[in-house]
Amino acid sequence: MFRKVLIANRGEIALRVINACKELGIRTVAIYSEADRHSLHVRFADEAICIGPPRSADSYLNVPAVISAAEIADVDAIHPGYGLLSENANFAEVCRASNIKFIGPPPDVTRLMGEKERARQTMKKAKVPILPGSDGILASSDEALDWAKSVGFPVILKAKAGGGGRGMRIIRTPEELPGLFHAASTEAANAFGNGELYMEKFIERPRHIEFQVLADEHGNVVSLGERECSIQRRHQKLIEEAPSLQVTPKLREEIGKTLKRSLEAIGYQNAGTIEFLMDEDGKLYFIEMNTRIQVEHPVTEMVTGIDLVKAQLRIAAGEKLSSILPEKLEIRGHAIECRINAEHPEKFTPSAGKITAFNVPGGNGVRVDTAQYSEGVVPPYYDSLIAKLITHGKDREEAMNRMQRALEMFVVQGIHTTIPLHQKIFADAEFRAGNFDTKFMERFFEREKERKG
């Protein structure tokens, strides 16, 4: 096992990794920007090193600064968390060159799955179902139009190196394609430094379902089941659940076998998530893979009893899955996660500032992952996620009821948060009945508007 690990991240995920390391007897090193000097991940790590000014580009994304901190602290490994450098293949290569273990997949695999169109074609060869679409990158809007006509409108343009909904445009008619092609390419170039696009058939009312996998460094891969991630706003997830109401045990087993075969073929290692869209007929189509731990990993932990971050550490240290996982994997009950963001609950504008009161709920079946506290400060420089509220119950009904009372008892004062929005969602009849897809929030806001008159 590792002697010392540096956590190349901040906030709740950095604290989450520190907790796992402590339970495994591993010493931890936190890095922090000047804005995070008083953060809890700094307080609870065994060592902490300031690596720069508040802006991520000058601190958490500054690869030389991160590597220098790792070398100064003499660590064995780096855990990247999610976001920031977690899917940066170049960073993983620098770690390897510096003789520091990167806790994640090999750089070439990260690069392969990070290029969305290459990943799509790789999965297609492995017999993973994919949406009909272009055969590679589109050279021009004219070529895009030809593909759209062959696939059938509506279609969606996606950035080759995309993420977070940027570089994406839905096209319903031939006339609007040239303008939207230019807009998507320009947005992708500005966001990712790469304006290349590909095209897929667009499903009007899909569900967003993802599968959690673990893979050791001895060629073994296992699927830990799925998460329902359809409650989104502008392609950003708000609520996640496990398991999905729409995935049958048979489909879960079939997809698990397919993913095992495909990921073994590319030499995948460590934790990863494969994301799918489900159409109105219940068919799943691969859209992308995230080669890291996900924000919503706690719901899988709650229904499987498996600590995914500990598993990441043990896999990176060379252990086999057979020594990490139980002989028989079981899905027990139902878990739900709400992302609590420092945002105005209706305007969705950021709400940085000092937290004047902070009370987290507790009790049976309730978990809160956070690095915030009373008198703590939410800086304006980073992602707005300040906490994850997770509940578990014997079934979805119990998990929802627990979430409702936990939201009522979650007190955050001094800034705006999305807690009031979550309370309204959990009181919504359509949500409680499980009648939703990725367009749920659009209809939800319409109902709210009508209710207010």
C-alpha positions as MATLAB code, in Angstrom:
seq = 'MFRKVLIANRGEIALRVINACKELGIRTVAIYSEADRHSLHVRFADEAICIGPPRSADSYLNVPAVISAAEIADVDAIHPGYGLLSENANFAEVCRASNIKFIGPPPDVTRLMGEKERARQTMKKAKVPILPGSDGILASSDEALDWAKSVGFPVILKAKAGGGGRGMRIIRTPEELPGLFHAASTEAANAFGNGELYMEKFIERPRHIEFQVLADEHGNVVSLGERECSIQRRHQKLIEEAPSLQVTPKLREEIGKTLKRSLEAIGYQNAGTIEFLMDEDGKLYFIEMNTRIQVEHPVTEMVTGIDLVKAQLRIAAGEKLSSILPEKLEIRGHAIECRINAEHPEKFTPSAGKITAFNVPGGNGVRVDTAQYSEGVVPPYYDSLIAKLITHGKDREEAMNRMQRALEMFVVQGIHTTIPLHQKIFADAEFRAGNFDTKFMERFFEREKERKG';
ca = [
       0.000    0.000    0.000;
       1.075    3.597   -0.551;
       2.960    5.442    2.174;
       1.830    8.969    1.223;
      -0.699   10.339   -1.327;
      -1.138   13.873   -2.625;
      -4.706   14.928   -3.411;
      -4.685   17.133   -6.514;
      -8.089   18.671   -5.840;
     -10.110   20.754   -3.415;
     -13.437   20.871   -1.573;
     -15.561   17.867   -0.697;
     -13.832   15.394   -3.035;
     -10.417   16.236   -1.559;
     -11.803   15.626    1.933;
     -13.456   12.408    0.704;
     -10.101   11.086   -0.528;
      -8.418   12.114    2.732;
     -11.013   10.106    4.683;
     -10.362    6.994    2.588;
      -6.601    7.373    2.962;
      -6.847    7.751    6.738;
      -8.855    4.530    6.993;
      -6.189    2.725    4.970;
      -3.335    4.141    7.064;
      -2.004    6.350    4.257;
      -0.560    9.791    5.014;
      -2.048   12.635    2.974;
      -0.807   15.842    1.403;
      -3.287   18.586    0.480;
      -2.558   21.266   -2.075;
      -4.439   24.540   -1.943;
      -4.732   27.941   -3.531;
      -4.532   31.140   -1.512;
      -8.358   31.280   -1.560;
      -8.589   27.841    0.092;
      -6.107   28.462    2.906;
      -8.794   27.844    5.570;
     -10.513   24.925    3.847;
     -11.194   21.678    5.691;
      -9.171   19.556    3.282;
      -6.173   21.658    4.293;
      -6.956   21.269    7.980;
      -7.409   17.494    7.970;
      -4.560   16.446    5.675;
      -1.300   15.435    7.328;
       0.552   18.039    5.275;
      -0.576   20.987    3.145;
       1.221   23.012    0.488;
       0.051   26.267   -1.092;
       0.584   26.106   -4.842;
      -0.570   29.507   -6.081;
      -3.148   32.292   -6.408;
      -6.935   31.696   -6.362;
      -7.540   31.110  -10.082;
      -7.508   27.414  -10.991;
      -5.208   28.069  -13.945;
      -2.622   29.477  -11.523;
      -2.992   26.761   -8.885;
      -4.983   23.532   -9.202;
      -4.452   23.321  -12.976;
      -0.786   24.343  -12.796;
       0.874   20.991  -13.519;
       4.465   22.070  -12.676;
       3.262   23.459   -9.330;
       1.344   20.255   -8.500;
       4.282   18.015   -9.415;
       6.698   20.224   -7.471;
       4.496   19.901   -4.387;
       4.395   16.130   -4.836;
       8.183   15.947   -5.103;
       8.747   18.241   -2.129;
       6.384   16.124   -0.014;
       7.964   12.911   -1.341;
       4.646   11.195   -2.128;
       4.128    7.796   -3.752;
       0.957    8.656   -5.625;
      -1.465   11.397   -6.667;
      -5.250   11.109   -6.513;
      -6.831   13.636   -8.911;
     -10.455   13.436   -7.674;
     -12.897   14.616  -10.349;
     -12.705   17.673  -12.601;
      -9.497   19.741  -12.732;
      -6.651   17.384  -13.830;
      -8.514   14.095  -13.357;
      -8.918   13.364  -17.090;
      -5.781   15.111  -18.279;
      -3.690   12.442  -20.021;
      -0.681   14.762  -20.205;
      -0.754   15.176  -16.423;
      -0.885   11.387  -15.993;
       2.160   11.110  -18.266;
       4.066   13.700  -16.224;
       3.242   11.734  -13.069;
       4.618    8.581  -14.681;
       7.783   10.390  -15.818;
       8.223   11.702  -12.269;
       7.893    8.168  -10.849;
       4.658    9.102   -9.078;
       1.679    6.753   -9.379;
      -1.349    8.402  -10.990;
      -4.491    6.936   -9.400;
      -6.480    6.399  -12.571;
      -6.204    4.693  -15.954;
      -3.065    4.750  -18.141;
      -2.568    7.995  -20.120;
      -3.226    6.388  -23.517;
      -6.556    4.989  -22.324;
      -7.563    8.336  -20.808;
      -6.706   10.027  -24.089;
      -8.637    7.442  -26.122;
     -11.826    7.713  -24.087;
     -11.515   11.487  -23.761;
     -11.796   11.960  -27.515;
     -15.517   11.420  -27.816;
     -15.635   10.248  -31.426;
     -12.701    7.821  -31.011;
     -14.365    6.476  -27.872;
     -17.623    6.061  -29.771;
     -15.959    4.094  -32.575;
     -13.997    1.995  -30.060;
     -17.197    1.033  -28.274;
     -18.910    0.325  -31.579;
     -16.168   -2.191  -32.466;
     -16.687   -3.840  -29.064;
     -20.417   -4.299  -29.840;
     -21.531   -1.676  -27.318;
     -24.703   -0.098  -28.785;
     -24.183    3.464  -30.041;
     -26.530    6.012  -31.571;
     -26.628    6.248  -35.385;
     -24.456    9.130  -36.523;
     -21.512   10.390  -38.538;
     -18.614    8.102  -39.312;
     -15.968   10.245  -37.682;
     -15.346   13.990  -37.507;
     -17.358   16.268  -39.785;
     -15.240   18.258  -42.245;
     -17.873   20.913  -42.979;
     -21.485   21.924  -42.535;
     -22.202   20.454  -45.986;
     -20.963   17.041  -44.843;
     -22.977   17.456  -41.647;
     -26.089   18.094  -43.734;
     -25.512   14.924  -45.761;
     -25.184   12.881  -42.574;
     -28.246   14.515  -41.026;
     -30.326   13.583  -44.042;
     -29.116    9.974  -43.893;
     -29.651    9.647  -40.126;
     -32.893   11.617  -40.083;
     -33.751   14.806  -38.194;
     -33.509   15.726  -35.381;
     -29.760   15.286  -34.864;
     -27.271   16.646  -32.344;
     -23.805   18.064  -32.988;
     -21.204   17.317  -30.311;
     -17.676   18.551  -29.709;
     -14.955   15.941  -30.199;
     -13.286   17.081  -26.980;
     -16.489   18.263  -25.299;
     -18.078   18.132  -21.904;
     -20.572   19.989  -19.731;
     -22.916   20.634  -22.640;
     -20.524   22.986  -24.459;
     -20.100   22.597  -28.204;
     -23.489   20.877  -28.498;
     -26.405   21.938  -30.706;
     -29.718   20.233  -31.546;
     -30.707   20.573  -35.194;
     -34.274   19.954  -36.324;
     -34.302   21.338  -39.875;
     -31.818   21.539  -42.777;
     -32.121   25.332  -42.852;
     -30.740   25.877  -39.352;
     -27.812   23.482  -39.694;
     -25.120   25.813  -41.155;
     -25.547   28.474  -38.481;
     -25.680   26.008  -35.588;
     -22.700   24.078  -36.963;
     -20.634   27.283  -36.900;
     -21.884   28.188  -33.402;
     -21.084   24.737  -31.971;
     -17.627   24.641  -33.561;
     -16.775   28.138  -32.316;
     -17.968   27.354  -28.782;
     -15.990   24.089  -28.728;
     -12.838   25.823  -29.985;
     -13.129   28.488  -27.282;
     -13.867   25.986  -24.498;
     -11.518   23.133  -25.401;
      -9.093   24.485  -27.994;
     -10.623   22.063  -30.510;
     -13.582   22.934  -32.726;
     -14.052   19.509  -34.333;
     -17.590   18.103  -34.261;
     -19.389   14.827  -34.841;
     -23.081   14.024  -35.148;
     -25.572   11.639  -33.552;
     -29.265   10.942  -33.873;
     -31.116   13.002  -31.274;
     -33.543   11.274  -28.909;
     -36.344   13.647  -27.935;
     -37.059   12.349  -24.422;
     -34.129   10.224  -23.275;
     -33.088    9.072  -19.864;
     -29.453    9.527  -18.863;
     -28.152    6.330  -17.289;
     -24.562    5.545  -16.368;
     -22.756    2.396  -15.255;
     -20.012    2.336  -12.630;
     -17.049    0.060  -13.326;
     -13.869   -0.951  -11.534;
     -10.882   -2.514  -13.269;
      -7.689   -3.774  -11.657;
      -4.206   -3.836  -13.182;
      -4.405   -7.581  -13.836;
      -7.008   -7.478  -16.606;
     -10.135   -7.892  -14.458;
     -13.193   -5.651  -14.920;
     -16.490   -5.577  -13.014;
     -19.648   -3.480  -13.352;
     -21.254   -2.256  -10.122;
     -24.592   -1.399  -11.667;
     -26.168    1.796  -12.866;
     -27.165    5.270  -11.745;
     -30.136    7.298  -12.974;
     -28.953   10.827  -13.838;
     -31.851   12.228  -15.858;
     -32.691   15.190  -13.606;
     -30.531   17.837  -15.233;
     -30.496   21.508  -16.080;
     -28.484   22.632  -19.109;
     -26.780   19.228  -19.202;
     -25.660   19.603  -15.568;
     -26.882   16.894  -13.185;
     -28.945   17.936  -10.166;
     -30.155   14.619   -8.712;
     -28.836   11.059   -9.128;
     -30.249    7.711   -8.034;
     -29.262    4.064   -7.843;
     -30.596    1.816   -9.160;
     -32.585    3.129  -12.139;
     -36.274    2.254  -12.206;
     -35.970    1.558  -15.946;
     -33.088   -0.938  -15.888;
     -34.188   -4.536  -15.427;
     -31.918   -7.145  -13.790;
     -31.555   -8.773  -17.220;
     -30.482   -5.525  -18.916;
     -28.129   -4.729  -16.020;
     -26.437   -8.103  -16.460;
     -26.240   -7.799  -20.257;
     -24.681   -4.320  -20.166;
     -22.300   -5.426  -17.418;
     -20.997   -8.279  -19.563;
     -20.649   -6.027  -22.601;
     -18.710   -3.404  -20.643;
     -16.463   -6.032  -19.096;
     -15.527   -7.309  -22.552;
     -15.014   -3.857  -24.087;
     -12.960   -2.394  -21.226;
     -10.755   -5.455  -20.956;
     -10.008   -5.027  -24.668;
      -8.680   -1.470  -24.235;
      -6.752   -2.226  -21.033;
      -8.821   -0.028  -18.759;
      -7.718    0.354  -15.122;
      -9.178    1.863  -11.939;
     -12.633    3.471  -11.592;
     -14.678    4.684  -14.543;
     -18.200    5.518  -15.620;
     -19.839    4.702  -18.936;
     -22.716    6.996  -19.823;
     -25.724    5.972  -21.910;
     -28.911    7.469  -23.250;
     -32.047    5.331  -22.995;
     -34.713    5.855  -25.637;
     -38.475    5.625  -25.197;
     -38.329    1.869  -25.934;
     -35.823    1.168  -23.148;
     -32.792    0.681  -25.420;
     -29.414    1.979  -24.218;
     -26.898    3.816  -26.422;
     -23.317    4.681  -25.420;
     -22.497    8.411  -25.383;
     -19.199    8.787  -23.484;
     -16.923    7.510  -20.734;
     -15.584    9.423  -17.738;
     -12.196    8.013  -16.738;
     -12.369    9.040  -13.071;
     -14.490    8.927   -9.961;
     -17.840   10.699  -10.443;
     -19.491   13.352   -8.285;
     -22.405   10.940   -7.784;
     -20.348    7.899   -6.736;
     -21.896    7.856   -3.210;
     -25.238    6.462   -4.435;
     -23.437    3.395   -5.805;
     -21.550    3.067   -2.538;
     -24.797    3.182   -0.575;
     -26.512    0.395   -2.527;
     -23.454   -1.879   -2.909;
     -21.609   -1.263    0.371;
     -18.359   -0.779   -1.602;
     -16.078    2.173   -0.837;
     -15.120    3.257   -4.358;
     -12.324    5.626   -3.329;
     -10.678    2.969   -1.185;
     -11.047    0.600   -4.131;
      -9.270    3.154   -6.350;
      -6.364    3.347   -3.938;
      -6.091   -0.419   -3.524;
      -6.266   -1.031   -7.278;
      -3.536    1.564   -7.909;
      -1.413   -0.179   -5.268;
      -1.610   -3.401   -7.315;
      -4.391   -5.355   -5.582;
      -6.760   -7.581   -7.526;
     -10.508   -7.014   -7.569;
     -10.967  -10.437   -6.004;
      -9.347   -9.146   -2.799;
     -11.296   -5.866   -2.851;
     -14.865   -6.861   -3.722;
     -17.228   -9.404   -2.130;
     -17.794  -12.685   -3.969;
     -21.355  -11.729   -4.796;
     -22.353   -8.163   -5.671;
     -25.844   -7.163   -4.589;
     -27.938   -4.036   -5.055;
     -29.520   -3.289   -1.677;
     -32.348   -0.783   -1.452;
     -32.353    2.614   -3.144;
     -30.124    5.684   -2.827;
     -30.584    9.286   -3.979;
     -28.140   12.204   -4.117;
     -28.919   15.916   -4.298;
     -26.170   18.280   -5.386;
     -26.268   21.304   -3.106;
     -24.825   24.241   -5.022;
     -24.044   27.775   -3.918;
     -26.470   29.243   -6.437;
     -29.704   31.174   -6.469;
     -32.365   28.422   -6.608;
     -34.346   30.092   -9.393;
     -31.895   32.303  -11.264;
     -29.024   29.754  -11.003;
     -26.544   32.593  -10.577;
     -23.490   31.870   -8.376;
     -23.690   32.872   -4.720;
     -20.234   33.199   -3.226;
     -19.658   34.576    0.257;
     -19.412   33.778    3.939;
     -21.598   31.048    5.446;
     -23.068   32.415    8.678;
     -24.836   29.221    9.800;
     -24.345   25.627    8.669;
     -26.217   22.590   10.012;
     -26.091   19.243    8.250;
     -28.833   16.626    8.719;
     -28.131   13.190   10.150;
     -29.909   10.052   11.257;
     -30.344    6.607    9.778;
     -29.741    6.418    6.042;
     -28.452    9.988    5.660;
     -24.980   10.969    4.447;
     -23.507   14.406    3.745;
     -20.257   14.879    1.812;
     -19.043   18.441    2.256;
     -16.002   20.539    3.095;
     -18.023   23.553    4.247;
     -18.693   24.804    7.780;
     -20.185   27.722    9.690;
     -18.096   30.879    9.124;
     -16.506   29.203    6.104;
     -16.225   31.133    2.848;
     -17.407   29.998   -0.580;
     -14.923   31.572   -3.018;
     -16.087   32.837   -6.423;
     -13.328   31.097   -8.367;
     -14.491   27.475   -8.468;
     -17.404   25.138   -9.135;
     -20.482   26.015   -7.066;
     -20.942   22.545   -5.514;
     -20.670   22.876   -1.728;
     -22.252   19.614   -0.524;
     -23.784   16.339   -1.581;
     -26.781   15.095    0.390;
     -27.349   11.351    0.037;
     -30.150    9.230    1.486;
     -30.664    5.469    1.438;
     -33.784    3.436    2.091;
     -35.206   -0.026    1.626;
     -36.931    1.304   -1.518;
     -37.249    4.532   -3.511;
     -40.191    5.751   -1.460;
     -38.253    5.555    1.800;
     -35.175    7.163    0.217;
     -37.324   10.054   -1.076;
     -39.039   10.573    2.279;
     -35.667   10.630    4.022;
     -34.406   13.134    1.492;
     -37.378   15.417    2.127;
     -36.830   15.538    5.885;
     -33.036   15.834    5.415;
     -33.487   18.828    3.091;
     -35.695   20.478    5.716;
     -32.955   20.033    8.318;
     -30.092   21.200    6.094;
     -29.426   24.804    7.146;
     -27.131   27.061    5.115;
     -27.314   30.797    5.807;
     -25.354   33.715    4.415;
     -25.479   32.534    0.807;
     -28.123   31.205   -1.564;
     -28.257   27.451   -2.242;
     -30.303   25.063   -4.367;
     -31.913   23.436   -1.309;
     -35.316   25.146   -1.924;
     -35.298   23.895   -5.523;
     -34.647   20.313   -4.399;
     -37.495   20.575   -1.885;
     -39.876   21.546   -4.682;
     -38.660   18.715   -6.922;
     -39.203   16.107   -4.198;
     -42.746   17.381   -3.693;
     -43.489   17.084   -7.426;
     -45.926   14.271   -8.321;
     -44.218   13.434  -11.620;
     -40.817   13.091   -9.986;
     -42.146   10.976   -7.133;
     -43.847    8.670   -9.640;
     -40.574    8.258  -11.538;
     -42.023    9.828  -14.688;
     -39.041   11.801  -15.904;
     -36.362   12.137  -18.564;
     -33.633   14.677  -19.310;
     -36.289   17.277  -20.218;
     -37.993   16.969  -16.821;
     -36.689   20.280  -15.479;
     -38.048   22.223  -18.464;
     -41.531   20.863  -17.780;
     -41.060   21.332  -14.035;
     -40.291   25.045  -14.440;
     -43.316   25.418  -16.714;
     -45.542   23.855  -14.041;
     -44.014   26.163  -11.426;
     -44.726   29.158  -13.630;
     -48.343   28.080  -14.105;
     -48.742   27.449  -10.382;
     -47.560   30.955   -9.555;
     -50.004   32.334  -12.111;
];
